[in-house]
Amino acid sequence: ATTTTANTLLADTSGTTTATSSSNDSNDSSGVTPASELAVLRQRVLAQAGLVLGYLAFDGEGSLRVDKQEATRYFRLAAAAGCKEAEEVLGWVYNTGQYGAL
């Protein structure tokens, strides 16, 4: 059986640290991830997805057209989810006036 620890799933690319871990040696043999770990994972995924979508919309990459307003929304979503990089990008976007009409 292939298993992954929560530390692997919560690899930090947002500039924050999370001290969450799980082990295959725990007393819980059901294989179900605790709700608290799922909540942390969900928050991490939301932060990273918002950041990536923000960059794609900002630059018009992939199938997205350049849309600074939509990009700003994605960056704000990622920042609200705890992504430090999104906070920095928002600062730059607001400082340079590239945020579109809000």
Number of C-alpha atoms within 10 A of each C-alpha: 2 3 8 10 13 18 16 11 13 20 12 14 13 19 10 10 10 11 7 14 12 14 12 11 7 8 7 11 8 6 9 8 12 10 9 10 17 13 11 15 18 13 18 23 16 19 26 23 16 25 27 16 21 26 20 20 22 23 15 15 12 9 8 12 13 15 16 21 17 20 26 28 19 26 30 21 21 28 23 16 19 19 25 18 19 28 19 12 18 21 12 13 18 12 10 9 10 14 19 13 9 8
